[in-house]
Amino acid sequence: MSEGRKRVVIEGVFPQVDCGLYPVKRICGDELTVKADIFCDGHDEVSAVLLYRVETEQSWREEQMKHVGNDRWEGSFVLRSTGVWQYTIIAWVDHFKSWQKDLLKKYEDGQDVTVELDMIRDQLKKAAETAAGNGNHQASERLHGAADELSSRHSPEQRVALGLISEGHLYSSVIDRPLATRYHHELSVVVEREKAGFSAWYELFPRSLGTDGKRHGTFRDCEELLPELAGMGFDVLYIPPLHPIGSTNRKGKNNAPTADPDDPGSPWAIGAISGGHAQLHPELGTMEDFESLVVKAATHGLEIALDLAFQCSPDHPYVRDHPEWFFWRPDGTVQFAENPPKKYQDIIPFYFETPDWQSLWQELKRVVTFWIEKGIRIFRVDNPHTKPFPFWEWLIGEIRRDYPDVIFLAEAFTRPKVMYRLAKLGFSQSYTYFTWRTTRDELTAYLGELTRSEVREFFRPNFWPNTPDILPMHLQYGGRPAFIIRLVLAATLSSSYGIYGPVFELGINEALPGKEEYLDAEKYEIRSWDRNAPGNLKELITTINRIRRENRAFHSTYNVTFYETDNDNLIFYSKVSRDGGNIILVVVNLDPTRVQGGRLHVPLEQLGVAPGHPYLIHDLISDEKSIWQGAWNFIELDPRRMPARIFQIRPRLRHEADFDYYM
């Protein structure tokens, strides 16, 4: 039979994911606030502490929790290192606080409180002895001193005052708690480094960095581009698979099923006679060249993100050496990848239901650790939703145990519950449906789901306007303004975003007829780009990335608040830093073809603007400054000039009384 004298109930603990089955996510340096409903029967007082520790530690640290009303309690602690942390709650009937409460009530009612004061004194003495027995002599001296004060010849009023201010918190920290209730779960929080929560990604194909579209680009060409990418404000350079490419069933231009002799093939068809996932495409350069690129990138503040595509071409050495890792059809051929009507004849998937699954898992882990040892700490994982969930939970857990700074981005354009499951299993970030959310209602509803529901506790979005696989319709037909609109939305709504370039900054919008796919896509051929072509967005991208870095409000996704406008083509929202010191307003014309104007409702009280006071609005894109008055203000945005404004708001303008000469 369980201990029937434990009277305190702990329930409604937040945050937790799926009743504590999966950890919540935070960034190193964050303060984790834990809330719970804590109460007991009767009229006694309750105390509670939040216990927390790094998973590898034996002992728990604790913070006092505070009652915030209606039996809801809160406590918090700072996550000072990466890795897995644990937290739980202990609560108990606090007889000391109960006696203090009764002391005050009886005293205010004019009753004799001598017995109550003596009870408090005796409990202080017992607590002092407990502290001394535990070697906490400083606490013991303080508690003895408080008890002696209550024994002194003070007036009744003074004794009551002393009884009410005696060392209550210290008393609670040293006493034994034999009848305390401990929450039935030890919850977890995965703490990652800053870049898992705030990053700007740039994707490019190194093989297209040759000068004429015919010469295969190299890692050395990529090195030469690093200063430009860093100058544009990116901190992650994502490179598609850089391994040998198979010849069997190689795809031609525009995904043609038959390749010409000079077609380079898709980098995602991994594996050839020269090697597989732990080797480099020979025309890109040597392993020394690659390691040099990783080091040089770091000197420019960039990290290389490697594509992790667990699939093979028919020529991969795995097919020869481990045929048991693949699914063979009755006619003796291996099953290639397909998602009807799409066919990927140049790619064959691993057969994760193979009886030899453990060896397959270990080999794929070896591939990841191989590249980690080459300096890679960020992986963009290709189609993780097509591999078993238990595999990802195991792999990410294994890698994070030894390398807690590794970041995994899930490229999973799939059903929401599948995307969320991958995030729960450990993926740091994920691609999202932002690519197809274009109207105000679509954007506000989707951001509400990501930032106002339980999803925010485990799912970190990474917004991409385009990818090598996806050229959405609005970019095909919206012209240059559409690219600016999607850039501003991606970069300001999400703390992590990325673009596939240079086609994005060049505004390339030619698609295969009737499809959301690039015409003459780099996936299947080497392209040559004039990165400085007229009309490019490099300068604007640089400005947007600078604004993101300099304004703390953009370092979180979860602080977005949408406001009212009287024109559905205008979307208006704020981002406010945690300390309230950085207030940003963003307004975007979602119509790339027409001028749109309308009134914006600024919630003055929420943003700290005194009623009737003017406030300074500074457009961080154009550097224009203006003064607004009142809650409703009119704005007009011409997409041919600039379809967006990013305002920094200063709630209070200075008056003459603020200057020294006025004094």
Number of C-alpha atoms within 10 A of each C-alpha: 3 5 8 7 10 16 17 20 18 21 13 12 21 17 20 21 19 10 13 16 12 19 24 27 26 23 22 20 16 14 13 18 13 19 22 21 17 25 24 17 10 7 10 16 18 20 23 29 23 23 22 24 19 20 16 10 11 7 11 14 13 20 15 18 22 16 18 10 9 9 12 18 22 21 20 19 19 12 23 13 16 20 22 21 21 19 22 20 27 21 25 25 23 17 16 23 20 14 19 21 15 15 23 18 13 13 16 9 9 9 11 12 18 13 10 19 22 15 16 22 22 16 17 28 21 17 24 28 21 19 23 16 11 11 11 14 15 11 21 25 16 17 26 18 17 21 26 13 17 22 14 9 9 12 9 14 10 13 18 21 13 17 25 18 10 23 19 16 12 17 24 20 17 18 16 12 14 9 15 19 21 19 16 11 15 14 23 24 26 23 25 24 18 16 20 24 22 21 22 22 23 23 19 20 23 21 26 22 24 18 14 13 15 15 15 18 23 22 24 16 18 20 18 13 14 21 16 12 21 19 16 19 24 25 23 23 22 23 17 21 22 27 23 27 29 28 23 18 18 26 25 20 21 16 19 11 14 13 18 12 9 9 16 22 26 24 24 25 30 30 29 23 12 16 20 24 26 14 18 20 22 15 14 21 15 15 15 11 14 21 17 17 22 21 16 17 23 15 13 16 16 23 24 23 24 22 21 26 20 19 21 27 30 26 25 26 18 20 18 10 9 12 14 17 20 20 19 14 9 7 6 8 9 16 17 20 17 13 7 7 5 8 13 19 18 24 26 24 22 24 19 17 11 14 11 13 16 11 13 18 15 11 12 16 16 15 16 20 17 14 19 17 10 15 17 19 20 25 24 24 20 19 16 24 19 12 14 12 14 10 17 18 16 15 18 21 15 13 17 19 12 11 16 20 19 18 23 22 25 26 20 21 16 16 10 11 9 15 21 18 16 24 26 22 20 26 26 29 23 23 21 22 18 22 20 14 17 15 15 19 13 13 19 19 12 16 22 17 13 20 19 15 10 16 17 17 22 27 23 30 27 30 28 25 26 24 19 18 13 16 23 19 16 18 25 19 13 17 17 23 24 22 24 25 23 23 24 22 24 21 25 29 26 25 25 26 23 24 24 20 19 20 20 22 23 20 21 19 23 16 19 14 9 7 12 19 22 23 17 16 18 23 22 21 23 24 21 17 16 11 14 12 10 8 10 19 21 19 11 16 19 17 17 20 20 17 18 20 16 11 17 19 24 27 24 20 22 20 18 23 17 18 16 16 21 13 14 15 20 25 24 22 22 25 26 22 16 13 9 12 14 17 22 26 23 20 23 24 28 24 22 24 17 15 15 20 17 17 16 21 17 22 15 18 11 8 16 13 20 14 11 10 13 16 20 18 19 20 19 17 16 12 9 10 14 9 12 16 14 16 15 16 13 12 13 14 21 17 23 14 9 16 25 25 20 23 22 20 22 19 18 13 12 9 8 9 9 10 9 7 7 8 7
